[in-house]
Amino acid sequence: MQNPLAQRIVYALRSRREKRHWLRLLGLTALALWFLAGRLEAAQAPQLIPAKDLPVEAALDLAALRAGYPDAVLGMARGSSGLLELVLADGTRLVYDDGQARSVKQAEESPDIRTMLAQVYPLGPADEQSARPAPHFDPGRRRVQAFFLSLYGHNEAEVRKNCKSVRFDGHGAAFNTRHGAAQALERVWKRLEPQAAAHSEWSKVLRPFGGTLAWRNIAATSRLSVHSFGAAIDLNPHLAYWLTERHPEKVPAQVLAFPKEIVEAFEAEGFVWGGKWAAYDLMHFEYRPELLFKARVLRGEVQLPR
């Protein structure tokens, strides 16, 4: 009969060898899985094109989008069809230029990213030219809806969760905290508040307050309004609006009379004004920092990042 002590020693040695074997096997398995995961991630990661290798217009538009939404825009890459695509941080990929000719209606209803940014917003105080824009000149009204859903929230509940109350002319205005929108609106009022007491005439523009967040479609369309994303503000809702105005011939004078300080404050913080659109909407300002950046580059006021 084998010595019990010898049996325990043999068993212990065997258990130790088996334990080392299984530990080595587990280690090799973990290493293999890590390697495969890295290869898979590399295969799925978009091959971003350096800005210097993009067409000039695409490089400018990409720079404008990155400046406006630095946490959201990764770059541009070629899609499976060979077309340039805008790549967003959440994985959304949007065709930059599909090469299709669009009617005015199609440019509004289904633009690509290039079409969305093609019309250059006219900066500065309204003048005779900007008060009488060419037909269908509406920089900012062409919107790729999927882009804004990615930026601000994919449904009403998600958008509302991302909003906070911003103080504006005595009101609590719900505005989206993502990508600096709410902070920009706060800065607008900080610019205007010290001047308000000296401009009693502003009350006709600011009041009654039209509002901000409202999950709804644009009038007479099936497209979501930018108000749906908590990224637009309406001042006095009785100001001229193209769908309801009975005397459009009087609108240019109203545009020219609009307080330039209010327009200046909004534009300084990345908002475009609907008063400069052919489809005029004098109460409406929306947060579109990419359009302001592009306009300033083309005017030579800022330089593209190197």
C-alpha positions in Angstrom: 0.0 0.0 0.0 1.3 3.4 -1.0 2.3 5.8 1.8 -0.6 8.3 2.4 1.9 11.1 2.7 3.4 10.2 -0.7 -0.1 10.2 -2.2 -0.9 13.7 -0.9 2.4 15.0 -2.3 1.7 13.4 -5.7 -1.8 14.8 -5.7 -0.6 18.3 -4.7 2.0 18.3 -7.5 -0.5 17.1 -10.1 -3.0 19.8 -9.0 -0.4 22.5 -9.2 0.6 21.4 -12.7 -3.1 21.3 -13.8 -3.6 24.7 -12.3 -0.7 26.2 -14.1 -1.9 24.6 -17.3 -5.4 26.1 -17.0 -4.0 29.5 -16.0 -1.7 29.4 -19.1 -4.6 28.4 -21.3 -6.8 31.2 -19.9 -4.1 33.7 -20.4 -3.5 32.7 -24.0 -7.3 32.8 -24.6 -7.5 36.3 -23.2 -4.6 37.4 -25.3 -6.2 36.0 -28.4 -9.5 37.7 -27.7 -7.8 41.0 -27.1 -6.0 40.7 -30.4 -9.1 39.8 -32.3 -11.1 42.6 -30.7 -8.4 45.1 -31.7 -8.4 43.8 -35.3 -12.2 44.0 -35.4 -12.2 47.5 -34.0 -9.5 48.6 -36.5 -11.5 47.1 -39.3 -14.7 48.9 -38.2 -13.1 52.3 -37.5 -13.6 54.8 -40.3 -10.5 55.6 -42.3 -10.7 59.4 -41.9 -9.3 61.5 -44.7 -6.8 64.2 -43.8 -8.4 67.7 -44.3 -5.6 68.6 -46.7 -6.6 65.7 -49.0 -10.3 66.8 -49.2 -11.8 69.0 -51.9 -11.5 72.7 -50.9 -15.3 73.1 -50.2 -15.5 69.9 -48.2 -12.4 70.9 -46.1 -14.0 74.3 -45.3 -17.4 72.7 -44.4 -15.6 70.1 -42.2 -13.7 72.8 -40.4 -16.9 74.8 -39.9 -18.7 71.7 -38.5 -15.7 70.8 -36.2 -15.6 74.4 -35.0 -19.3 74.4 -34.2 -19.6 71.0 -32.7 -16.0 69.8 -31.7 -17.3 66.9 -29.6 -19.6 65.6 -32.3 -17.7 65.7 -35.6 -14.8 63.2 -36.2 -14.1 63.9 -39.8 -14.9 62.6 -43.3 -14.4 59.2 -44.8 -15.3 57.3 -48.0 -18.4 55.3 -47.7 -18.9 51.9 -49.4 -20.4 53.7 -52.4 -17.2 55.8 -52.7 -19.0 59.0 -51.7 -17.6 61.3 -49.0 -19.4 60.9 -45.7 -19.4 63.0 -42.6 -18.5 60.8 -39.6 -20.0 61.7 -36.2 -18.8 60.6 -32.8 -21.9 58.5 -32.1 -21.3 56.4 -35.2 -23.7 58.3 -37.5 -22.4 58.6 -41.0 -24.1 61.1 -43.4 -23.4 61.6 -47.1 -21.5 64.9 -47.6 -22.2 65.2 -51.4 -24.4 62.7 -53.2 -23.9 64.5 -56.6 -27.6 64.9 -57.2 -29.1 68.1 -58.6 -31.9 69.3 -56.4 -34.9 71.5 -56.9 -35.6 74.2 -54.3 -38.1 71.9 -52.7 -35.8 68.9 -52.7 -33.0 71.0 -51.2 -35.2 71.8 -48.2 -36.8 68.4 -47.8 -33.8 66.1 -48.4 -30.4 68.0 -48.5 -27.1 66.3 -48.1 -24.5 68.0 -45.8 -23.0 70.0 -48.7 -26.4 71.4 -49.6 -27.1 72.2 -46.0 -24.1 74.5 -45.8 -24.0 75.8 -49.3 -25.8 79.1 -48.8 -23.5 81.5 -46.9 -25.1 83.4 -44.1 -24.8 87.3 -44.4 -23.2 88.5 -41.2 -23.7 91.9 -39.7 -26.5 94.5 -39.5 -29.3 94.2 -42.0 -28.8 96.4 -45.1 -30.7 96.9 -48.3 -29.4 93.7 -49.8 -29.9 91.4 -46.8 -33.4 93.0 -46.3 -34.3 91.9 -49.8 -32.7 88.5 -50.3 -33.0 86.6 -53.6 -35.8 84.1 -53.9 -35.1 80.9 -51.9 -32.0 82.4 -50.2 -32.5 80.9 -46.8 -29.1 80.1 -45.2 -30.0 77.8 -42.3 -33.4 76.5 -43.4 -31.8 73.5 -45.3 -31.2 71.0 -42.5 -30.1 67.3 -42.5 -32.5 66.1 -39.8 -30.3 63.1 -38.9 -27.5 65.5 -38.1 -29.6 67.3 -35.5 -31.0 64.1 -34.1 -27.4 63.0 -33.5 -26.5 66.3 -31.9 -29.3 66.9 -29.6 -31.4 63.8 -29.0 -33.3 61.2 -31.0 -36.7 61.7 -29.5 -38.6 64.2 -27.4 -37.8 62.6 -24.1 -34.1 62.5 -24.9 -34.1 66.1 -26.0 -35.9 67.3 -22.9 -33.5 65.4 -20.7 -30.6 67.3 -22.3 -32.2 70.7 -21.8 -32.0 73.2 -18.9 -33.7 76.5 -18.1 -31.9 79.6 -19.3 -32.7 83.0 -18.0 -33.8 85.3 -20.9 -35.7 88.6 -20.5 -37.3 87.4 -17.3 -38.3 84.0 -18.7 -36.9 80.5 -18.1 -36.2 79.3 -21.6 -35.6 75.6 -22.0 -32.5 75.1 -24.2 -30.3 72.1 -25.0 -27.1 71.8 -23.0 -25.3 69.8 -25.6 -22.6 71.3 -27.8 -22.7 74.7 -26.1 -26.2 75.7 -27.2 -27.6 76.6 -23.7 -24.4 78.4 -22.7 -24.5 80.4 -26.0 -28.1 81.6 -25.2 -27.0 82.6 -21.7 -24.2 84.7 -23.2 -26.7 86.4 -25.6 -28.8 87.7 -22.7 -25.6 88.7 -20.8 -24.8 90.9 -23.8 -28.3 92.4 -24.1 -29.3 92.8 -20.5 -27.1 95.8 -19.7 -28.4 97.6 -22.7 -32.1 96.8 -22.3 -32.9 99.7 -19.9 -31.7 102.2 -22.5 -33.8 100.7 -25.3 -37.5 100.7 -24.4 -38.3 100.1 -28.1 -36.9 96.6 -27.8 -40.0 95.5 -25.9 -41.9 95.4 -29.2 -39.4 92.8 -30.5 -38.8 90.8 -27.3 -42.3 90.6 -26.0 -44.5 88.7 -25.7 -42.0 85.9 -25.6 -42.5 83.2 -28.3 -40.6 80.4 -26.6 -37.9 77.8 -27.2 -38.4 74.0 -26.9 -41.4 72.6 -28.7 -41.3 69.1 -30.3 -43.2 69.8 -33.5 -42.9 69.9 -37.3 -42.1 73.0 -39.3 -45.4 74.6 -40.5 -46.7 73.0 -43.7 -44.0 70.3 -43.7 -43.3 66.8 -42.2 -39.8 67.9 -41.0 -38.9 68.6 -37.4 -38.4 72.2 -36.4 -35.1 73.2 -34.7 -37.3 74.1 -31.8 -37.8 70.3 -31.4 -34.1 70.0 -30.4 -34.1 72.9 -28.0 -31.8 74.9 -30.2 -34.0 77.8 -31.4 -35.7 80.7 -29.8 -38.7 82.8 -30.9 -39.1 86.4 -29.8 -42.4 88.2 -30.4 -44.5 85.8 -32.3 -46.4 88.7 -33.9 -43.4 89.7 -36.0 -43.5 89.1 -39.7 -43.6 85.5 -40.9 -43.6 84.5 -44.5 -46.6 82.1 -44.3 -48.9 84.4 -42.6 -47.8 88.0 -43.5 -50.5 89.9 -45.3 -48.3 92.8 -46.5 -44.9 91.3 -47.6 -44.0 94.5 -49.3 -43.6 96.1 -45.9 -41.2 93.4 -44.5 -37.9 94.9 -45.8 -38.5 98.0 -43.8 -39.2 95.9 -40.7 -36.0 94.0 -41.2 -34.0 97.2 -41.5 -35.7 98.6 -38.4 -35.0 95.5 -36.3 -32.7 96.4 -33.4 -29.2 95.7 -34.7 -27.9 95.2 -31.2 -30.1 92.2 -30.8 -29.0 90.7 -34.1 -25.4 91.4 -33.3 -25.6 89.7 -29.8 -27.2 86.6 -31.3 -24.7 86.3 -34.2 -21.8 86.8 -31.9 -22.8 83.7 -30.0 -23.5 81.5 -33.1 -27.1 82.1 -33.9 -28.6 82.9 -37.3 -31.6 85.2 -37.7 -34.6 84.3 -39.8 -35.0 87.9 -40.7 -32.3 87.4 -43.3 -34.2 84.7 -45.1 -36.3 85.0 -48.2 -38.8 82.9 -46.3 -38.5 85.5 -43.6 -39.2 84.7 -39.9 -38.3 87.8 -37.9 -39.0 86.3 -34.5 -36.7 83.3 -35.1 -33.1 82.7 -34.1 -31.4 79.3 -34.1 -28.1 78.1 -32.9 -26.0 77.3 -36.0 -22.4 78.1 -35.1 -21.0 76.2 -38.1 -22.8 78.7 -40.5 -21.3 81.7 -38.6 -17.8 80.1 -38.7 -18.0 79.5 -42.4 -19.2 83.0 -43.1 -16.4 84.5 -41.1 -13.8 82.4 -42.8 -15.0 83.5 -46.2 -15.0 87.1 -45.1 -11.4 86.8 -43.9 -12.3 87.4 -40.3 -11.0 84.0 -39.0 -8.6 81.5 -40.5 -9.1 77.8 -40.9 -7.2 75.7 -38.3 -4.0 74.2 -39.6 
